[in-house]
Structures are given as C-alpha cells and as structure tokens.
Amino acid sequence: MKEELKKKIITAVEKKFPQVEQIKDRFKVDIPKEEKFGDIAVNLAFLLAKPLKKKPVEVAQEIKEILESMDEFSKVEIAGGGFINIFLSGEYYRQVLQQILEEKDRYGESREKSRGRINVEFVSANPTGPLHLGHGRGAVVGNVQSNLYEYIGYTVEREFYINDAGNQIKKLGESVYARFRQIEEPDYPFPEDGYKGEYIKEIAQHLYKYEREKILSMVDQQQAVDFCAEFAKEMLLEKIKNDLKEFGVEFDIWFSEKKLYTTGKVDEAINFLREKGLIYEKDGAVWLKTTQFGDDKDRVIIKSDGSYTYFAGDIAYHYDKFKRGYDFIVNVWGADHHGYFPRLKAAVMAFGVPEDWIKVIFIQMVKLFRAGREVKMSKRSGEFITLKQLIDEVGKDAVIYFFLTKDSNTHLNFDIDLALKKSAENPVYYVQYAHARICSVFREAKERTGFDPEQPFEADISLLQEETERVIMKYLAFIPDLIREAGEKQQPHKLTQITYQLASEFHYYYNNFKFLTADDENLMKARLYLLKAVREALRTLFRLMGITPVERM
C-alpha cells in the first residue's frame, strides 16, 4: 500500500518537479502514530528543498496543491517544518475493498515470483524418533516464513535434511535390536545411551512379528543391528512425513546426509575449496581457513585418522545448495546451534557468496503447561509428548497459532487448557470466530432479506461514515505492508498480531452496529461489502499461517 501510494505521489509531483527522480530512493511514506496527523505522512518537501534551493515549508505548500487534486486523498496538511500529512479518501478505500474482493485470499500478494529463487530448510529432525514440540515449532516457523517469501515475490523450495548418517543411526539400530532380543531374552542388555521410548519397543515388536527368522539367521550381529537401524529409520521417516503432512507441512526436497558420502559430494566440496587455496594440512589433519571469513579459528574438516568431521558434511551439504544456484538460503535451527552459525557462515562465504547469502532463524524451546503446571518431559527417558499427540488433543489450528504467538527466538509456554477453551480468551478461537461470524451474517442476510452477499455485488462505500468503519478500512489497506514487513524481517509471528488486530476491530463493529438494516438497503449492502473484504483479508492471513477458515462455530 505504501509503495503504491509512493508511486502515485511521485507520478503526480514529478510533472512539476522533475528533481524528484534524484531523491525518490530516500522518499518515505510513513504511518503517523496519532490519527490527528493523518493516515500517512511524507518527507518529500524536505528532500526536494535542497535541489530546488527553497525552504521545505515553501516546497510543501506547492506539493500540497498537487496532492489535493488527487482522488485518493481527502485532505492534505502541512505539519511543522515541512512534513506533509495526508488523509485518505473514500475513493481510495473503495479501491482497496475492490482489490481485496478481486484478489480474495491472496490479497496483496506479489503477482509475479520475480525476486529470485530461494531454499528454506527446516525441521530436519533425526529419523530416530517421533517429532517433538521443538520440531513442531520449527515446522510452523519454516513453513509460514516460506509462505511469506512466496507472498513477497520469491520462488521457494522447502527442504528437509535427513540426518541418516553417523552415530545416532547406529544407536537407533542398537536400541531396536536390544528390544528385539528382549522379547525372548528379557535380560538382554540395553545400551546405556540407547533410545528408550515406547516407539522403539513397537518397532522391535513389528520386526519380531515379520522379520524374526531373517534377523536371527544373521551370523554377524553387526549385520543384524544395521538391518534394524535401516528398517527403523525408514519406518520413523515415513511417520515423520505423515505427521508433517497432517500438520499441513510438505517438502519439495528430502535430502539424505548419507548420500553426501556415498556419492562423493564431501570430497567434491573439499577439492573445490582446495583449488581456491583455502585448505591446508597441520598435525596430520586437514584444515579450512575459516578465519579469512570471520571465524575465530580455522576448522578441521578431515581428522588425523582420515575420517571426516561433522563440519565437513555440513560444508558439502551447503556446497550442494550453492551449486543449485539459489539467490539465498534460509536454515531454521534449534537455539542450541547459535554458536555453530559463525563457522558455517565462514565456510559458506569461502564458496564466494556474500555474507547474507545464508540466513538462519533460531527456534527456542517450547514448554507445555496443564492446569497451571509444567508438563515435565525427558528425551533421555523417552517420556515426552509428541507433536502428533498435541495436535490430536488441541487441534492443528491451535498448535500452529500458539507456536506463532511469539518470536521464534524466545521461549514459548504452551497452555493446553487455554488452547482448548471455546471463548474469546483463546486467541485462535477469537480470530476464527470473527470469520465464522461474518459467514453467519451472510447466511442470515440471505434468509431474512433474500439478498446473497456471497454473490458479486456493488455497494456505495461513501455510506460508511462511522469512525469504526474508517478504522477497519484503513487497517485493511495497510495489511499487505504489515505482511510484507513480517516476511522481509523474518518475523512470521507478526501474522498472529495482524490477525488478532483485524479480528478485534471486526468484533467491536459486530457488537455495536447492525448490518441487516431493512430500512436502508444501500447501507446494508455497503456494510456487507466491508464485511466481505474483512473476511477475505482474514482468509489471506489464515492461508499464510495454515489455519482453517471456519464457517460455523
């Protein structure tokens, strides 16, 4: 909205002041904090004063005369020093409402994905157990941020990095194998650092039922452990995929860590860096010169025993992304990876990309509360509430909304009792109820008056004279700017604030005004037209968050 107004103002002013071309990059359209200072304020007079060699107030007066002739503005005022305050007109709001009804649940979205192609990697849970709440929060943040990037004009590829190499898979195999053996030999030792969850027993029981003879016939125990590991990994990965799909999260790419090693991608990345003169040997190990790119020390990528470090695999994975030609990439990580980012960024910069080519969104922990008390969980003992269990209890929409109520880099307390409430105290209920209420008004309009608001219709917006109506229209006009800002700043949690504010404005309107005014059909249509725009704006926000636009509650 601000960009569109900026273009219109420049077009109108440059006929008299061609110098505007020199300063248009510094020209800003701001929203005043107080209503009395207008709907928007511009600094154009200040910027033009110098090239015109005039006082800002004098330039402001000339600009004011130009802007007053524009249909989009009802009043133009000069504030102290030369700022120009502008009040938007009914004609402008008519255009806004018309745009919303034309674009429906994609209100304000970039029509062309012309800003570039990017990769967003998120969740990337070890396939050694079910998804927990931290994974769920990462899934919501990654998916919604991806939606925001698409909204502002990027082509997005969502990626899941499968951690299917290394010690955790070995430990998974040993855990499942031990539970398998315990079915017949209860005293068979379980690995001290094994995975203790009930899901391990379930996998073992499945193997015992269908693969008992095959496993017991394996002479080499390590072969049996490896078989259990591969079977368990695939079974758990399939469950992860199904749980995410039920959560409304799907990926374009599932990238196997294991294949980095089996296809030679690790060596390829190291050789690329070696050719750039960034690899050296010391103390029998192979090092990368990450200090040249801001790291506090160089890093080992091949140990003295010839094995790769974990860092080498990460370098190879990001080198693969680099070769795919993305304009930039985004990783969604747990907060415990804060310290790891500088070294990875240094390694990525060694490829020859700019510093901001790789971005990271950090996810803090989620704590569950029930009846005012924290629900204690322990991954070590295998006692924790899975993402699937939480969704089954409170519903997908509540989980998504609550995960978005705070910045991802702050701790989140999830109140199960609040998420289950069917009242205005529950924020997701509150915003969905706004949508359902509008649908109810439309059904009632058809039943009582025979007029169907669901069909296209025209309305005289000039009849919307109430202050609350103007406030709603103004907020609707600014929603695309607020969404874009959330996307640019990687703040998907802002969507809940935008949605809640719009719902609040609507609920106030609903509680204080009548929409089905039998004595004034034109006013009725104008108000229903406004409600229809509010509903589409809500649907736009719901779509970006992945929340259901409920029609009856």
N, C-alpha and C positions, 0 to 999 in steps of 0.2 A: 504493500500500500504506500509506504513512504517512498519507495523507488519510483512508483508510477506518478505520484504527485510531484516528485522532484523533476521527472522528465517533462511533465506538463508545465511546470513553472519555468523551467529553462527555455522550453519552446516559446512560451509567451514573452519572456523577458529579452531573449537574445535578438528579437527583431529591433528593439531599441538600443540594447546594449550588447553588441557582438563580443565585447570583452568577457562575457560570461563563459566563453569557451576556455579561457585561461584558468579560471578558478573553479570549474564545475566539480573537479575531484574533491575539493575541500568544502563544497556546499553541502550542508546538512539539513535534514528535516527532522526535528525533534518533537517529542510529545511533552507539553508542559505538565508539571506536577499538579497544578491547580486549574480547575475548569475555567476560572475567570480570565485566564491568559490564553484562551482559545483551544482549538483541537490540535493544532500543530504550530510550531514556531520555526522560522528560518533565519539563517545568519547571512543571507545573500547581500544585504546592504553593506555589511562590514567588509566583505570580500571584494566588492566592486568599488568601494570608496577609493582605494589606493590607485588602481589603474585609471579611474575616472578623475582622480585628483579633486574629490569632493568630500564633504563631511558625510559620515554614514547616515545621519538623520535626513539630509537632503536627498541622498540616493534612495533611502527607504520611502520617502514621500512619492517619488517617481514610480517606484516599484509597486507601491500601494495602489496607485491609479490603474496600473496594468492589471493587477490581480483582482481588483474589484469588478472587472468586466468579465471574469471567468465564471461560468455556470457552477463550477464545483465549490465556489466559496460564497458564503452569505455575508461575511463581514471581515474586514481587514483592519488591523490596528497597529500603530507604531508604538513599541514599548521603549523603555529607557535606553538611550544610546544608539538606537537604530535597529533593534530586533523587531521583526515583523511577526505579529500573532495573527493566526488565520482561523476563522470559524468555518467549518464545512457546511455545505448547503444541503437542503432536502434533495436536490437533484443528484448530488454526489452520493447520498445514501441510497437513493433509488437505484443508481448504477451498481452499488455494492450488493444490494439484495438481489438484483437481477443476475449479477455474476455468480453469486452463491447458488442460486437455483439452477443456473446453467451448468456449473461445474460439479454440483452435488457433493459427494463425499470426497472429492479431490479439489475442494475449494482452495485456491491459491497455489496449487502445486505447479511446478515448472512443467510446461507442456513438452519441452524437448530435453532429453538427457544429454546436454551438450557440455557439461562441466568436466567430464572425464570419467574414467573407469577406475573403480577402487575395489579393494578387498577388505572385508571385515571378518576377522577370525575371532570366534567366541565359543564359550562353553569348554570345548577341547578337554573334556573330562577323561581321566584314566579309565579305560574299559575294565575296571577291576571291581566295580560295584555300581549300585543304582545311583541316580542323580540325587544329590542332597540340596539343601536350600541355597547354598552359595552358588552352585551350578545354576539353579533356577533364576537367581537374581542376575547372574551373568547372561543367561539366555534372554531375559527380558530386556536388559540394557543393550545388549548387542543387536537384538532383532529390532527394537524400536529405533535405535540410532541408525541402523541400516535403512529403516523406513524413512527417517528424517533426511538422510542423504539422498534418497531417491526423490523425496519431495522437493529438495532444493536443486535438483538437476543432475545428479550423478547416476551412472550405471553401477550397480553394486553387486558384487559376488560374495555370498556368505560362505564361510569356510569353517570346517571342524577339523582340528588336527588330532588324529588318533594316536595317543601315546601307547603304541603297541610294541615298543622295543625297550629293553632294559630290565632292571631288577624287579620292577613292580609286576611285570607279567610272569616272571619266574616265581615270584612269591605267590601270585594267584594260582599258578599250577600246583605248587607245593601244598597250598591250603586246600584246594579242591581234592587233590589226591589223598591227603590225610583224612579228610572227611569221608571220602570214598572207602578207604580201608577200614575206618572206624565202624562202618555199618556191620562188618563181620568181626572186626577186632577192636572192641571199644577202647582198649588200652593203647592203641597205635598212637605214637607221639604226634602232637600237632606242633607245627613250627612256632617258636616263641613270638616272632614278629608277623605271624600269618594274619590273614583277613578272617575275622571272627563272626561276621554277620550271618544271620539265618539264611540269606540268599546263597551262601557257599554250600550249606547243607542241602539246599534244594537242587543246586546244580549237581552235587555229588550223587544225590538220590536218582536224578534223571540219568546220569551216566551208569549208575549201578543197574538201573532197570533195562537200559538199551545197549550199553557197551561193556557190560561186566566181563564177559568172556574175552573180548578183544584186549581190554586193559590188563587183565590178569595173565594173559598169554605173553605179554611183552617181557622178554628176559631182562632187558635193560630197564631199570627203574626210572632213569632219567628220561627214557623214551616215553614212559607212561606219564610222567609229570608234564612233559612237553605236550603230550596229546591232551591232557586235562586242561593245560593252560590255553591252548589254541581253541578248544571247544568252549571253555568258559568265556574267553574273550569275545568270541563271535556271538555267543548267547547274550552276554551282557551288552554288547554293542547294539544288537538288534533291539533290546529292551530300551536302551538309551534313545535310539532313533524313534521308537514308537511313543515313548513318553514325551519327547520333544514335539513330535507331530501333533499329539493330543493337546499340547500346550500352545499350538499354533506357530511353532518354530521349525522351519525346514531349511536345509542347506543345499547350496549348489555344488559344493565340493567337499568330499570326505578324503582327507589326505593322510596316508599312512606313514608314520615315523619310520617303521620298519623298512619301507621301500627306499628311504633315503640311503640306506646302507646296501641293500640288495641290488640297487640299480646304479651304484657308483656315484650318486649325487654328492656325497660328502667329499670324496676325492676331487670331484669336478670343481666344487666351490673353493677348496683349498688351493688347487692348482691355479685357479683364476686369480686368487689373492697373491700367490707366489709370483706369478708373472708380473704383478704390479709392484713387486719388491717389498711386500708387506709381511712376508713370512721369514722367520729366522730360526736357527736351532741353538739351544743352550741347555746344558746339563742333560743332554740326551733326549730332550723333549723338543717339540715344535711349537713355536710361539707366533701369535699375531700381534702386530704393532698397533694395538688399540689406543695407546696413549697419544698417537698422532691425531686422534679424533675425539679427544676429550675424556677418555677413561683415565682412572687414577693409576693404573698399571697395565702392562701388557698381559695377555692371557694365553694360557696353554691350550692348544687345541688337539695335540697328539701327545699322550703321556710317554714317559721313557720306556714303558713296556710295549709301546706300539699301538695301544688302544686309544680310541677317540674319547675326548671328553664330551660331556653332555652339551657343552657350549659349541663344539664342532657341529653337532647335529642341528642345533638351532641356527647356526650360521648357514648351513646347507639349505635348511628349510626356507630361510628368508632370501637366500640367493635364488632359489627356485621361484619365489614370488617376484623377485627383481626381474628375472628373465621373462616373466609373463607380461611385463610392460604396464603395470598399474601406475596411475598418476600419484597415488599414495596408498598406504595400507594402514589399517587400524587393528590393534590387538586388544582384546578385552581380557584382563588378567586379574587374578586374586591380589589383594593388597600386599600379601607376603612377597610379591615379586618386585616391589618398589626398588630395592637395591640392585636388582638384576638389569633394570632397564638401561642405565648408562653404558654398561659394557656391550649390550646388544646393539644399542643405537650406534656406538662407535664402530662395531663390526659392520653394520649395515652401511654406514657412511663410507666405509672402505670400498664398497662397491662403486662409489662415485655418485651417490644420490645426495640431495640436500638434506639438511638436518631434520626438516619437518616432513620428510617422506614417510617416516614411521611415527605413528601416534599410538599412545596407549591410554586406555580408560581403565582405571583401577576399581575393583569391586571389594567393598568391605563385608564383614561378616553379618549374618542375619541371626538374631536371637528370637526364639519363639516364646510367647507368653500365653498362659491359660489360667483363668481365674486369678489374674494378678501375679502369678508366679512363673518364673522362667522354667521352661521345659528343658531339663538337662539332657545333653546328648554327648556321646563319645564315639568318634570314628574308630578309636583303637579297640573298644569292646564290641563294636558293631551295632551299638544301640543308638539309633538316630532316626528321626522322622524324614522319610524320603520326600522328594518333590511331588511324586505321584500321590503319596498319602495326603499331603497338604492340599493338593488340587481336589482330590476326592472329597475332602472334608469341607472346604470352604468355597470351592469352585474356581475355575480358571480365571475368570474376570477379577475376582477379589485378589488372587495371588499376584496377577500382573499389576493391578493398580497399586496395591500396597508396596510392591517392590519398587515402584516408581515414585513413591511419595517423598523420597529424599535423594540427594545427590549420591551417586553410587560409591563415592569415596568417603562416605560417612557410615557409621554403624547404623543398623536398622533393627528396631524392635517390632516384631510382627505379633499383633494382638489377635489371637484366633477368635476370642469372644466378640471383639468389635467387628471382625470380618464377617461374622455370622448374623449380625444384627440387621433386622429389616426396618431400619429407621434412618433419619437424617444424620444421626451420629456416625453412621458408617459412610465414609466418603464415596465409595464405589456405588453403594445403593443410592446415594444422593444424586450423583451425576446420571446414573441410568434412569432414575425416577423422573428426571427432567425430560429425557427423551420419551419415556413411556407416557408422561402426562400430555405431551404435545400430540402423540398418536391418539390418546383418549379424546382430546379436544376435537380432533379431526373426525373421529368416528361419531362423536356426539353431534357435530355440525351437520353431518350427512343425515343422521337420524332425525334431528329436530327441524332442520331447515331445508333439507333436500339438496343443499349445496355441498359438493365434494371437493375439499381442499387438496385431495391427493391428485386431482387433475390439474393440468396447467391453467392458470388464470391470471388476469391483470388486476392491479389494485392501485388506488390513488394514495401513494405514500405520504403526500402532503398532509393527509388527515392524521398522521401520527404526531401529535403535538405534545404528548405527555413527556415530562422530563425523563422518566424511566425508559421510554421508548427510544429517545435520542441516545441515552447512555448505552442501551443494548446495541443500537445500530453502529455507534462509534466503536464499541468493543468488537463487534463483528468485523468492522473494517480493518482493525489492527491485528486480528488473529493471524493472518498469514505472516506478518512481520514477526510476531512472537514465536511462531513455529519455526521460521527460518533462523531466527536468533538461537533458538534451542538447538537446531541442527548444526549451525556453524560453530557454536561453543561446546558441542558435545555434552549437552545437558538435557537428555531425554526426560529427566524427572520434571522439567518445567511443564510438560504436557499436562500433568495432573493439576498443576496450579491454574493453567489456562482453562482447562475443562471445568474445574470447580468454580472459577470466577464466572464463567458463562452460565453455568447451571444456577448459581446464586442469583444472578441478575434475572434469569428467567423465572425462578421460583417466586421472587419478590413481585414480579409482574403478574404472575398467575394468581397470587394470593390477594392482590389489590385491585385487579381490573377484570372486567367481563369481556369475553371475546365474542360470544354469540349474542350480539345486540340486535334483537329483532326489529327495533325501531330505526336502525341505521345500518342498512345492508352494506353500504360503501365502507363505513368504519370497520364493520365486521370483517370484510374482505381484506382491508389494509392490515388489520391485526393478525389475521390468519396468514397473510403473506409474510409478515415478520416472523411469526412462529415457524413457518416452513423453512425460512432461512436459518433460524436458530437450530432447528433440527438437523439440517444438512451440515452446519458447522460442527455440531456435536458428533455427527457421523464421521466427519473428516478426522476429528480428534480420536474418536474411538477406533477408527481404522488404523491410524498410525500407532496406537497403543496395542491393538489386537484385542479390543474389548467388544463384546456383543452389544449392538444397539437394541436393547429390549423394548418391545412394543406394549407389553402388558405386565403389570406388577401387582 
